[in-house]
């Protein structure tokens, strides 16, 4: 049996998901583009969440 699995049904991480996260983090660290301010990121997340909640409440 392989140790390479994805996220389990309970949300726990596995060797494969850990490796994917390590690669994504390394990509972000190595990315030469300017950083995005945390306030900008959270504003964007909150706006998208509010839009999604409005759409779902109309259904």
Secondary structure, DSSP 8 states (H G I E B T S, - for coil): --S-----TTS---HHHHHHHHHHHHHHHH--S----HHHHHHHHHHHHHHHHHHHHH-
